[in-house]
């Protein structure tokens, strides 16, 4: 049966049931309909009539006028019972400027008693006409069908032709219709933007990890200053190493200042050179050269950042971080940071081992706890042994040790995200953003959640903001591209994955996304094109190659061949397992194995999936939408999405959004 009308959707349980607990149990088990819009009589299992539809229309009107639904609940039962047990909310609570007559109309629609509501659609329409005639509401704008269609077409044309890789990028703003969206960074003039270029290693290649770790330390320390925004290695990835390219790249990024330098390591001695240069005229604002022992490097970094802050006239109200001062500890720490940046399972395992060894001697060091938590979170995704419990323990310890640092809650959010705890993740992100409103990583992760659970418009806005704050966040491009593909704009999705900012770089998730989009769209021609690209021909991304071969129609493949062994194991994080089952569902559906696809969707949801957008919009799953089991699974994801929306109340508002 397909539910097509508010009045048809209703609670299906036996009327003879008398116990409240039995009623609620049966309601949870057999409820049909969209929970947000059902009426009190549907919740109570009573008969329905036209006034039931008017109640549901009242819920829609309330949400249209205020931007939020009138009821909320942490569970399906809580959501359904809220309209029966709680007072009727007034839309004027959210929008005080709303006229009394319009608010009264909505309130009457939402009355628990059917007899107190409007008794017919004609009566409701007349009430609206009277409100308009009284001048208490804006006149309704009437458009002919052709004119309305033309406006929609124009909106689509604007967004389809717009670039998306900069702060002025246009992005799809609604789930079912595109609209141009640009981020106006109102705080841009209040900060100085620093582009930190990789510190150049003037020694042997065996010291690369050392210099790379120092670069990351410098970026972290500068990012903690007030009044600056710091672009790191990802944003300047196009730099070839030539001194002459520093200022042009900095200007392209919109940076006011570039930070550059070099390190030469000779035995236990380090020669450090650092420069700060103004991009507008090339004037050097700061230059420093010193020689220190390798054991003093991290302590010296703190001193260097203080000097930079003074030269840039920045307020330094940060607390100097505890830094290892033992040569062996410094080397282990920098090696661990460098290994973490590689992101593959083997490197992450080595990184965690080094951090844990360091923590034995400094168990309360917030710096070590932070990076250990982040490394464990990623390792958990890949199925690292004991990573799950360790990641959660370290993240909680970090928050206790450093409760006033945004990075602590960002690490906690990362761990909760791997646990498929979307509500807990959003709340941790809310805390991080209350401490650091411009924390790009937090906006990116929040955007990733919202493009899955909705509102999609808000998720895209967050992703755009994240790349405005840090152009090096390439994961945001992947999530923007995936959302465009789910909205049906595959050309734009592929264009995002080939963004100019990625020139000269490629990574596995980028190629996996390309292959998935080809599979979704049955785009064999584009899949063949990708199979001919050097990265695939050279075997850099074997799993993406297999998926592209499947999309091109070359072979049927086992879904597990495109997933690492760790991710396919029970040790993988819930987030990792949901992805495994999503891939299973997509390939099964592509091969016409509908039964297996439904089972894989169910297993993904059982693992913790919150990706409502994928379930509703993935082209490979649309043929399964009428399966009663898929409808039941949709209700589960819908309830999870509503819980995420409730949790958004903990996230501070930002004027750029």
N, C-alpha and C positions, 0 to 999 in steps of 0.2 A: 504494500500500500504506500502511496506517495502522499505526504501531508502537504496540502497546498493552501490551507486557509487557517487563520487563527482559531476559528471555532471548531475545526476538526481535531486539532491537537488537544489531547486531554489526558488526564491521569487514568491509567487502565488498571484498576484493581477491583476486587469484589466489593460491592456496596455493603454487603452484610458484615464485613469486618468491623468490629466494634473497638478493639484495642488500638490506642494511638500508636504504640510501637509497631504493631502489625501493619497498620496503615502506612506508616512511614517506610517500613521495610519493603512493602509491596510497591509503593510509589517509586522508591529508588530503583527497584528491579525492573519495573515495567512502564516507567514514564515515557510517553511519546510527546514530542513537541519541543519548541525552543524555550528553555527555562525562563529566560529573561522576560518573555512577553506573554506568558500564560496568566490567566485570571485567577482570583481566589476560588471561584467555583470549580475551576479545573483542578486546582490543588486539592480541594476537598472531595473531588470525584463526583460532583453534582452534574446535572444536565446543563447544556450550554445553549445559548440563543444569540440573537444579534447583538445584545448588550455586552456579551463576552468579547465580540470583535471590537466594540468601542473601548473597552478597557485596554485591550492590546494596542489599539491605536493611540490611546492616552500615553502608554509607555513610550511609544515611538515619538510622539509629540514632545514629551518631557525630555527625551534624549536629544532631539533636534534643537530644542530651545536652550538647553544647559550644557550640552556636550558630554554629559554623564548619565548613566542609567539611574532610575529612581531607587533601585534596590540593589543590594550586594550581599554576598555570603561567601564564606570560605569553602562551602561544600554545596553540592546540588540541593540537598535537603534544606540547608540554611538559606539558599537563594530562593527556593520555592516558598518556604514558610515565612520569609521576611515580609511579604505582602499581606500575610494574614495576621501576623503577630505584632508588627511594628506600626507606628502611626504613619498616616499618609504623608509623604514628603511634599513640601511646597517648592515649585520651581523658582520662586522668588528668593529662596534661601541662597541659591547659587547666582541668580541674576536679579538683583534688587530692582533694576531699571525696568523689568518686565511689567507691563500694564496689569492692573488688577483684574480686568475682564478676561484677558488671555490666561492668566494664572488660574482664575476660577474655572475656566473651561477645562483646563487640564486636570485640575483637582477633582472636578465632577466626574470626568472620565475614569479616574483612578479610585473612585469610591468603592469600598469593599462590598457594599450593598448594591445589587443590581437595580433595585427600585429607586435608588438615589442618583443613578447615572442618567445620562440622556437615554431616552427610550427608543430612539431611532437615529439613523444617520442624517435624515432630513432635519431633525431637531438640533443636532450638533452643527450641521452646516449653517442653519439659521442663526445660531449663537455666534458663529464666526463672522457672518455677514453683519450682524448688529455691532460687534466689536469694531469691525473695520469702518462701518458707517459712522460710529461715534468718534472716529479719529484717534482711537487709542492704540492702533496698530498700523504698521506700514502697509500701504496699499499692495495688494497682490499684483505682481507683474505677470501679465498673460502673454505667452509666446505662441505663435503658430508652430505647427509641427516642423515645417521646413526651417524656420528660423532657429528653433531649438536644436535641430540636428546640425545646422551650420555652426552654431556655437560650440557644440561638442566636438565637431570635426576640427575647428580651429584650435581648440584646446589640445587635442591630440597632436596636431601638426606642430604646435609650439614645443611640446615636450619631446616629441620624437626627433626633432632637429637640434635640440639643445645639447651642448657639451656637458659632461658630468664630472669632470675630474678636478674642478677647482671650487673655490668658495662660492662662485656664482652659478654652480652647476644646477641644471633643472632636473628634477627627479619626479617620478610618478607620486602623486600626493594622495590618491585615494585608491581603495581596493578595486573599484570597478571602472574608474575613469581617470585618465591622466590629467594632471594639471601642473603647470610650471611651479617649481619650488626653488627658491634661492635663500641661502643663509646670509643674513645681514649681520655681520659681526660687530655689534654695537660697542664692544669693549676693545676693539682693535687699537684705537688711538691711545688707550690707557696703558698699553704694555709695549715693551720692546721685544722684538722677535730675534732670537739668536739661532743661527744655523751652525751646528757643531760638526765640522768635517772630521773624518777619521784621522786620528793622530798617526803620523807616518812613522813606520819602523825603519830606522836607519841602520839597524843591526842585521843579524842573520834571521832567516825564516823561522828558526827555532824559537825566536822571541815574539812571533806574531800574536800568539795567544796572550802574551803579557801586555802588549801594546793595545790589543783589542779590549782586554779587560779594563785597562786604564781609561780608554775612551768612554766606555760605558759608565765608569765611576764618575768621570767628569760631567757627563750628560746628566746623570742622576743628581749630582750636587748642584749644578747650575739650575736644574728644574725646580729645586726647592727654594730658590730665591723669589722674593716678592717682585711683581711688576715685570716679569719676563715670560716669554713663551719660547720653548726650546725645541728646535727640529733636530732630530738625531740622524743616525746612519741611514735609516730607510729613506728619509726625505732627500738625502744628498747622494743616493745610490748611483746617480749618473756621473758622478765625479770620476775623472780618469786619473787623478793624482797630479795633474798639472797645476802649478801655482796660479797661472793666468786664468784658470777657469773658476777660481773661488768666488770672485765678485759677481760675474755673470750668473752663476747658478744661484748665489744668494739673492740677487735681485729678482730672478725668475720666481723664487719661492716667496718673495715679498718680505725677506728678512732685512732687518735694519743693520745687523751686525753678523759677521762671520768669525768663528773661532777656529783656529788651525794651529798646528804645531807638529813637533816630532820628538821622538825618543831614540837615543842610542844607548844600548846596554853593553857595557864592557866589564866582564866579570861581575862584581857585586856593585858596581857604580853605574848610575844612570845620569845621562845628560838630557835635561828636559828643556824644550823651547816652546813657548806658547805666545800666540798673538791674537789680539782682538782688532778687527778692521771694520770700519764703517763702509757699508756698501754704496752709499750715495756719492762719496767722493774719494774713497780709497784711503782715507786718513787712518793711521794706526792709532788706536786709543789706548792700547796696552801692549807691552812686550815684556817678556820675562824669560830669563835663561838661568838655570841653576844646575848644580850637580849634587845628587843625593845618593845615599846607599839604597839598595833595593828594599831594605827593611823599612825605610822611611817614606816609601812612595805614597801610601794611602794617607798617612798623616800630612804629607806635603800637599796632597790634593786638597784637603780641607783648607790649608793656608792659602793656596793659589786661588781658590774660589772666593775667599774673603777679599783678597786683593782685587780680583775682577769686579766684585760687587762695588767696591769703593770707586774704582775707575769709571764704572758705568753709573755711579750715583744711585745705586739701588739699595733699598732698605733690606738689611740682612737680619731678619728676626727669627731665623732658624736656629736650632740647637745643633752644635757641631756633633757629627756622628762619631761613635766609637769606632776606631779603626785599628786593625791588627798592626803590630809594630815588630813582629818577628818575621825575619826574611822568609822562612819556610811557609809560615801562615799566609803571608802576602802572596807568595807564588801560588799556593794552593787555591786561594780565594780567586785570584785573577784567572787561573786556569779553569776553575769551576764556572765562572761567569762566561768565559768564552765558549765552553762546551755547551752551556745552556742555550746560547744563541744559535747553535746548529739545529736544535729541535728534533733530531732523529733519536730513536729509542736508545741506541747504544751510547750516544753522547750524553743524553739525559741521565742514564744510569751512572755514568762516570761522574757527572756533575753532582748528583745527589750524594754519592759516596764521599766526595771531597767536602761538601758542605757538612755532612754528618760528622766527619772526622774533626772538622773545625769546631763544631758545636760541642763536642766532648769537652773541649778546653774553655769554651765560652758559651755555656748553655743559654744565657739570657741575652745574647747579642742580637738586637733587633735587625741589624743589617743581614746577618747570617740567616736568621729565621725567615726573613722576607724572601730571600732568593731560594732558600731550601723549599719553602711552601710553593713558590711558583714552579720550580723544577719538578717537585713531586706531583703537582697538579697535572702538568703535561705528561709526565711519566704514567700517571694513572690512566690517562686516555689510551695509551699504547699497551696497557696491561702489565705494567711493571709489578714485580712481586712486592707485596706488602705496601704498595704505594697508596692505596685507598685510605687505610687508617692513619698512616703516617701523615699524609697530606692534611687530613682534617685536624689531627692533633697539633701539628705545627702551626697551622693557620689560626687556630683558637689561642694557642700560646702567644703568637705574635700580637693579636689584638689585645691580650692582657698586658703584654710588655709595653706596647706602643699604641695606646688607645686614641691618641690625638693625631695620628698620622694617616693620611688618606691611603697611602700605599698598603697599610695593614688591612684595611677593609677591601681594597682592591684584590689583595691576595686571597682573602676570605671569600670574596665573590667568585674568583676563579675556581676555587675548590668546590664551592656550592654549585657552580655551573656544571662542573664535571659530574657532580652527584645528581644532575637533572632536577635540582631543587630551584626551579625558576623563581618562585616567590622569595625564597631565602636569598637568592642571588640579587634580585631587584632591591631588596631591603639593604643588603650590604653595599650595593652601588649607591643607594640613596645616602648612606652615611658617608661614603667616600666623597661624593659630590658636594655634600654639605661642608666638608672640610677643604675641598679643592674643586671649585666649580668648573675649572678649565681642564680637568683631568681627562685627556683624550681617550685613554684606554677604557675608562669607565663609560664614556659616551658610546664608544664603539661596541662594548659588550652589551650595554643596554639596548642599543640599536639592533644588534643581532637577535636579541630576545624578542623585541617588539615586531620585527618583520616576520617573525614566526607566529607569534600569538596575537598580534594586532594591538593597537591600531597600526596598520602597515605604514600609513602616512607618517606617524610619529617616529616609527623605526627608521624610515629612510631619512627623516630630518636629523635624527641623532647620528646616523652614519655619515651624513654629509658634514655635520658639525665636527665629528671626530677627525675627519680628514682635513678640515679647515684648521683645527688646532694642531694636527700633526700629519702632514702629507705623507709621512712614511708608513701610515697604517694601511698597508695594502690589503689586509683581511677585510677591511670595510668595503673595498671595491668588489671583492668576491661576493659579499653578502648583498650589495646593491645589484650586482649582475644577476644573482640567483633570484632576487625579487622581481626584476624585470622579466626574467624568463617565466616565472610563475604567473606574471601578469600578461603573458602572451607576446612580449616584445623581445623576440630572440635576437634580432639584429643588434639591438641596443645592448643586450646582455653580453654578446660576444665582443662588441666594441669596448665595453667597459674592461673586459679582461685583457684587451690589447691597448690599454690606456698609455698615453705617451710617458707617464711617470714610471711605467714598468719597462721602458726601453732598455734593452741589454740585460734584463733580469727575467727569470722564470722560476716557478716553484711548483711543487707537486699539486697542491690544492687548486691552483689555477688550471692545470691540465685536467684534473679530475672533473672540475666544474664544466669545462668545455665539452668533455666527453658526455657528461650527464645531459647537458642541454641538447646535444645532437641526438641522444637517445630519446629524450622527451619529445622532440619535434620530428622524429623519424627523418632527420636531415643527413642522409647518407653522403651527399655531395660534400658537405662541410666536414664531415668526419674523415672522408678520404683526403681532403686538403690538409687536415691536421696530421694525419698519418704520414704525410710527406715532409713534415717540418723537421729540421735538424735535431731538435731536442728529443723527438720521438724516434726518429731513425737511429740516433746514436744510443738509444736505450736508456736515457736518463730517467724516464718515468715509466717503468714497465707496467705498472698497474693501470695507469691512464691509457697506455697503448692497448691493453686488452679491452678496456671499456670502449675505446674508439673503434676497435675491430668489431666489437659487438654492434655498435651504432651504425657502422658501415655495412653490416650484414655479412661480414666475412665468416663469422663463427658464432656458435652458441657457447657461452662461457659459464662456468660455475661462479656464482656471486662471491664466494669466499676467495677466489683468486685475485680479486681487486681489493682485498682487505688484508692488512698485516695479521700475522698469526696472533699477536698479542691482543689486538682489537677484537678478534673473533672469540677470545677466551672469556671465561667468567671473571677474570681478573681485571678486565677493561672497565673503565668507568661507565656508569649508566649512560652518559652522553655518548661515549664511544659505541656502546652496544646499540643504542637507538639508531645510530648512523649505519651500523652493520645491517640491521633489519630493514632500514629504509632502502638500502642498495638491493637487498634481496627482493623486496617488494617491487621495485622498479624493473629489475631484470626479469622477474617472473611475469609481471604484467606485459612487458615488451614481447615475451615469448608466448603470450596467450595462455599462461598458466594462472588463471584467475584465482583458483582455490588456494594455491600456494602464496599468491600475492596478498590475499586477505589475511592468511595466517601470519605472514611476515609483518603486515601492518599491526596486527593484534600484538605480536611479540614486541614490536618497537614501542607500542603504547604501554605495554606491561613493564618495559624497561625504564619508562619515564618520559617518553616523547611528549613534547609540548608544541610541536610544529603544526599548528592548525592550518597555516597557509599552504603547506605542502600537501596535507591531506585533502584540502578543498580544491587545490588548483593544479596539482601535478597532472599534466595531460595523460600520463600513462594510467592514472587511477580513475579518471572520469567515467570510464566504462563500468566501474565497479560501484559507483555511487549509490545505485538503487538496491544493492545487496543489503538486506536487513542488518546483517552483522556490521557492515561499514557504517550504517546509520547509527547504530549503537556506539560504535567506536568514536564517531564524530561527536556524539554527545559528551563523551568522556573528555575529549580534547577541548571542547567548547567550555566545559566547566573549569578546566585548568587555565584556559585563557582568561576567563572572568576573574579567577583568583589573582592572576598576574596584574590585571587591570586595577584591582583593589590595592595591590601592593605598590602601585605607582604613586599612591598618595604619600609615600615616604620619600619620594624623589623631589628635591627642591626644584622650583620652576627656574627657567633661565630665559632671559629676554630674547636671545637669539632664536629660540624655538617658537 
